[in-house]
Amino acid sequence: MEMDPLNDKQTGLLFGSFCSDALSLGVHWIYDPNELEKKYGRVSHYKLPGPDSYHPHKQAGDQGHVGDQSLCLLNFLIKEKAWNPSKFMEDWLGMWPNYNHYVDGATKTTLANVQNQTDKTQGGSNSAEIAGPARIAPLIIFLSNSSEEEVVRASVEQTMLTHRSKEAEESAIFLAKSGYQLIHGANLLNTLNETAPEWALKKANSVLSENTVDAITKLGPACSISSALPSVLYLAIKYGNDIETAFIENAMAGGDNCARGLALGILLGAANGLSSIPRHWVENLNSRAFLHKLITCNLW
């Protein structure tokens, strides 16, 4: 359907985050890029995770375990039509008893911590992994007609529920500010230069002449923000107006490509809009109906 530029960017941010995550799911946490390419070829469509993967019960087009938490956030916003960290924490805690997929360390620590907390919002782990801030696409969209300050506050609140580190907070602030500004028409490179942590930009720019596999191998393909955030910035700067190549290159670099993808999709989806995302990725995304429900019920 026809969209005005604002709606295209809002929808692009949401679908960009979830599509990039889903594209990486089938090759998630393979740390040898040569092995990845030899076994799977170039990852240009959603792939079924293997029985020996971290996601043996997932289907092609599903979200990873962090993407599932982002879906939990999305469904909470559809249901409540408001952001409330205490109420959302109840939903987040409720997703785990019957969850039949991979559970990460930050989640396990948070679940253990909250047993001793009266205020369940204060039990987050001290994790400095990108997963916590990478989940915020639904929140940015839901609050995109509010102020930038409100988007940042809510994004930090969401992140700190499970990732109570300075690195996670800094990354949440960056993704919230950049996503909000890009939705509202800001230039991608200018926004990254103005909002990204200086240390991460410096690391990204230091490998900009390298191909993606070599660059992310040098920066580090793992989950930690110290590696993942510069890698996301590298991909966003190098392939800024080419979402298809950016998302594929992210998947092919291996490691924690799913969490990187959630963050990368926020930036490039907001910068380029839904119209820039390959149609087959949108149509074959298994969470597509839920994403459209947030869009149609709460925004326009």
C-alpha positions as CSV (number, residue, x, y, z in Angstrom):
1,M,0.0,0.0,0.0
2,E,1.0,3.6,-0.5
3,M,2.8,5.2,2.5
4,D,4.0,8.7,3.2
5,P,7.7,9.0,4.0
6,L,7.2,9.0,7.8
7,N,5.1,5.8,7.8
8,D,7.5,4.1,5.4
9,K,10.4,4.8,7.8
10,Q,8.4,3.8,10.9
11,T,7.4,0.5,9.3
12,G,10.9,0.1,7.9
13,L,12.5,0.3,11.3
14,L,10.1,-2.4,12.7
15,F,10.4,-4.8,9.8
16,G,14.1,-4.1,9.3
17,S,14.9,-5.2,12.9
18,F,12.8,-8.4,12.7
19,C,13.8,-9.3,9.1
20,S,17.5,-9.0,9.8
21,D,17.2,-11.2,12.9
22,A,15.3,-13.8,11.0
23,L,17.7,-13.8,8.1
24,S,20.6,-14.7,10.5
25,L,18.7,-17.3,12.5
26,G,19.6,-20.3,10.3
27,V,23.3,-19.5,10.7
28,H,23.3,-18.1,14.2
29,W,26.4,-18.5,16.3
30,I,28.6,-20.1,13.6
31,Y,31.9,-18.5,14.3
32,D,33.8,-19.8,11.3
33,P,32.7,-17.7,8.3
34,N,34.3,-20.2,5.9
35,E,32.4,-23.1,7.4
36,L,29.2,-21.0,7.3
37,E,29.6,-20.2,3.6
38,K,30.6,-23.8,2.7
39,K,27.6,-25.3,4.4
40,Y,24.9,-22.7,3.7
41,G,26.1,-20.7,0.7
42,R,25.1,-17.0,0.5
43,V,22.3,-16.4,3.0
44,S,19.8,-14.4,0.9
45,H,16.6,-16.0,2.2
46,Y,15.4,-17.4,5.5
47,K,17.0,-20.8,6.4
48,L,15.9,-23.5,8.7
49,P,18.2,-23.9,11.7
50,G,19.8,-27.3,11.8
51,P,19.1,-29.9,14.4
52,D,22.6,-29.4,15.8
53,S,22.2,-25.6,16.1
54,Y,21.2,-23.5,19.1
55,H,17.7,-23.3,17.7
56,P,16.7,-26.8,16.7
57,H,13.0,-26.2,17.2
58,K,12.8,-23.0,15.2
59,Q,11.4,-22.7,11.6
60,A,12.7,-20.6,8.7
61,G,11.3,-17.1,9.1
62,D,11.2,-17.3,12.9
63,Q,12.9,-14.9,15.3
64,G,15.9,-15.8,17.4
65,H,15.7,-15.9,21.2
66,V,16.3,-12.2,21.5
67,G,13.9,-11.5,18.7
68,D,11.3,-13.5,20.7
69,Q,11.8,-11.1,23.6
70,S,11.3,-8.2,21.2
71,L,8.0,-9.9,20.0
72,C,7.0,-10.1,23.7
73,L,7.5,-6.4,23.9
74,L,5.5,-5.8,20.7
75,N,2.6,-7.9,21.9
76,F,2.6,-6.1,25.3
77,L,2.3,-2.8,23.5
78,I,-0.5,-4.1,21.4
79,K,-2.3,-5.3,24.5
80,E,-1.7,-2.4,26.9
81,K,-1.5,0.5,24.4
82,A,1.0,2.1,26.8
83,W,4.6,1.5,28.0
84,N,4.9,0.5,31.6
85,P,8.1,-1.3,32.7
86,S,6.6,-3.0,35.7
87,K,3.7,-4.5,33.8
88,F,5.9,-5.5,30.9
89,M,8.2,-7.3,33.3
90,E,5.3,-9.5,34.3
91,D,4.8,-10.4,30.6
92,W,8.5,-11.0,30.1
93,L,8.7,-13.2,33.2
94,G,5.6,-15.1,31.9
95,M,7.2,-16.1,28.6
96,W,9.8,-18.4,30.1
97,P,8.1,-21.3,31.9
98,N,6.9,-22.8,28.6
99,Y,9.7,-21.5,26.4
100,N,11.1,-24.4,24.4
101,H,14.1,-22.6,22.8
102,Y,17.5,-21.3,23.8
103,V,17.7,-19.2,27.0
104,D,20.7,-16.8,27.2
105,G,22.8,-16.1,30.2
106,A,21.4,-12.6,31.0
107,T,17.9,-14.1,31.0
108,K,18.9,-16.9,33.4
109,T,20.6,-14.5,35.7
110,T,17.7,-12.1,35.7
111,L,15.2,-14.9,36.4
112,A,17.3,-16.0,39.3
113,N,17.8,-12.5,40.6
114,V,14.1,-11.5,40.6
115,Q,13.3,-14.4,43.0
116,N,14.8,-12.2,45.7
117,Q,13.4,-8.9,44.6
118,T,10.1,-7.3,45.6
119,D,10.4,-4.9,42.7
120,K,10.9,-7.2,39.7
121,T,12.3,-4.4,37.6
122,Q,15.4,-4.3,39.7
123,G,16.6,-7.8,39.1
124,G,18.5,-7.4,35.8
125,S,21.8,-9.0,35.2
126,N,25.0,-6.9,34.8
127,S,25.4,-8.2,31.2
128,A,27.2,-5.9,28.7
129,E,25.8,-7.8,25.7
130,I,24.0,-6.1,22.7
131,A,20.9,-8.2,23.2
132,G,19.3,-6.0,25.8
133,P,19.3,-2.7,23.8
134,A,18.8,-4.5,20.5
135,R,15.2,-5.5,21.4
136,I,13.7,-2.0,21.4
137,A,12.3,-1.6,17.8
138,P,8.7,-2.0,18.9
139,L,9.1,0.6,21.6
140,I,10.7,3.2,19.3
141,I,7.8,2.8,16.8
142,F,5.1,2.9,19.5
143,L,6.5,6.1,20.9
144,S,7.7,7.6,17.6
145,N,5.0,10.4,17.8
146,S,6.2,11.3,21.3
147,S,9.4,13.2,22.2
148,E,12.9,11.9,21.7
149,E,13.5,12.1,25.4
150,E,10.5,9.9,26.1
151,V,11.7,7.3,23.6
152,V,15.2,7.3,25.2
153,R,13.8,7.0,28.7
154,A,11.6,4.1,27.8
155,S,14.3,2.3,25.8
156,V,16.7,2.5,28.7
157,E,14.0,1.3,31.1
158,Q,13.4,-1.7,28.8
159,T,17.1,-2.5,28.6
160,M,17.8,-2.3,32.3
161,L,15.2,-4.8,33.1
162,T,17.7,-7.5,32.1
163,H,21.0,-5.7,31.2
164,R,22.0,-3.3,34.0
165,S,25.4,-2.3,32.7
166,K,26.7,1.1,31.6
167,E,27.5,-0.4,28.2
168,A,24.0,-1.6,27.7
169,E,22.5,1.8,28.8
170,E,24.9,3.7,26.4
171,S,23.8,1.4,23.5
172,A,20.1,1.8,24.3
173,I,20.5,5.6,24.3
174,F,22.3,5.5,21.0
175,L,19.8,3.2,19.3
176,A,16.8,5.1,20.6
177,K,18.2,8.5,19.6
178,S,19.3,7.4,16.2
179,G,16.2,5.4,15.4
180,Y,13.9,8.3,16.4
181,Q,15.9,10.8,14.4
182,L,16.1,8.7,11.3
183,I,12.4,8.0,11.4
184,H,11.9,11.8,11.4
185,G,14.1,12.3,8.3
186,A,17.6,12.7,9.6
187,N,20.6,11.8,7.4
188,L,22.1,8.4,8.3
189,L,25.8,9.2,8.4
190,N,25.2,12.5,10.2
191,T,23.0,10.8,12.8
192,L,25.5,8.0,13.4
193,N,28.4,10.5,13.8
194,E,26.3,12.6,16.2
195,T,24.7,9.9,18.3
196,A,27.0,6.9,18.4
197,P,29.6,6.4,21.1
198,E,32.9,7.8,20.0
199,W,34.8,4.7,20.9
200,A,32.5,2.5,18.8
201,L,32.7,4.9,15.8
202,K,36.5,4.9,16.0
203,K,36.6,1.1,15.9
204,A,34.2,0.9,13.0
205,N,36.0,3.4,10.9
206,S,39.3,1.7,11.5
207,V,38.2,-1.3,9.5
208,L,36.0,0.4,6.9
209,S,38.2,-0.5,4.0
210,E,38.1,-4.2,4.9
211,N,35.5,-6.7,3.6
212,T,32.8,-7.6,6.0
213,V,34.1,-11.0,7.2
214,D,37.6,-9.6,7.8
215,A,36.3,-6.4,9.5
216,I,33.9,-8.2,11.9
217,T,36.5,-10.9,12.6
218,K,38.8,-8.0,13.7
219,L,36.1,-6.2,15.6
220,G,34.9,-9.4,17.2
221,P,31.8,-11.4,16.1
222,A,30.6,-12.2,19.6
223,C,27.7,-10.9,21.8
224,S,29.5,-8.2,23.8
225,I,28.8,-4.6,23.1
226,S,32.5,-3.9,22.8
227,S,32.5,-6.1,19.7
228,A,28.9,-6.0,18.4
229,L,28.2,-2.2,18.5
230,P,31.3,-1.3,16.3
231,S,30.3,-4.2,14.0
232,V,26.8,-2.8,13.6
233,L,28.2,0.7,12.9
234,Y,30.6,-0.7,10.3
235,L,27.7,-2.4,8.5
236,A,25.5,0.7,8.7
237,I,28.2,3.0,7.4
238,K,29.5,0.7,4.7
239,Y,26.2,-0.4,3.3
240,G,24.0,2.5,4.4
241,N,21.6,2.7,1.5
242,D,21.7,-1.0,0.6
243,I,19.6,-3.0,3.2
244,E,19.7,-6.2,1.2
245,T,23.5,-6.4,1.1
246,A,23.9,-5.1,4.7
247,F,21.6,-7.8,6.2
248,I,23.2,-10.6,4.1
249,E,26.7,-9.5,4.9
250,N,25.8,-9.4,8.6
251,A,24.5,-13.0,8.4
252,M,27.5,-14.2,6.5
253,A,29.9,-12.7,9.1
254,G,28.6,-15.3,11.7
255,G,28.9,-15.1,15.4
256,D,26.0,-13.3,17.1
257,N,24.6,-12.1,13.8
258,C,21.0,-12.3,15.2
259,A,21.5,-9.6,17.9
260,R,23.6,-7.5,15.6
261,G,20.8,-7.8,13.0
262,L,18.1,-6.5,15.4
263,A,20.2,-3.4,16.0
264,L,21.3,-3.0,12.4
265,G,17.7,-3.3,11.2
266,I,16.7,-0.4,13.5
267,L,19.2,1.9,11.9
268,L,18.9,0.9,8.2
269,G,15.2,0.2,8.3
270,A,14.5,3.7,9.7
271,A,17.0,5.3,7.3
272,N,15.7,3.6,4.1
273,G,12.1,2.6,4.9
274,L,10.0,-0.5,4.3
275,S,10.2,0.0,0.5
276,S,13.9,-0.8,0.7
277,I,13.5,-4.3,2.3
278,P,13.2,-7.2,-0.2
279,R,9.5,-8.1,-0.4
280,H,10.1,-11.8,0.1
281,W,11.7,-11.1,3.5
282,V,8.7,-9.2,4.6
283,E,6.2,-11.7,3.2
284,N,7.9,-14.8,4.6
285,L,8.5,-13.4,8.1
286,N,6.5,-15.5,10.5
287,S,5.8,-12.6,12.9
288,R,4.5,-10.4,10.0
289,A,0.9,-10.4,11.2
290,F,1.9,-9.3,14.7
291,L,4.1,-6.4,13.3
292,H,1.2,-5.3,11.1
293,K,-1.1,-5.4,14.1
294,L,1.1,-3.0,16.1
295,I,1.2,-0.7,13.1
296,T,-2.5,-0.7,12.3
297,C,-3.8,-0.7,15.9
298,N,-1.6,1.9,17.5
299,L,-0.1,4.3,14.9
300,W,-2.1,5.3,11.9
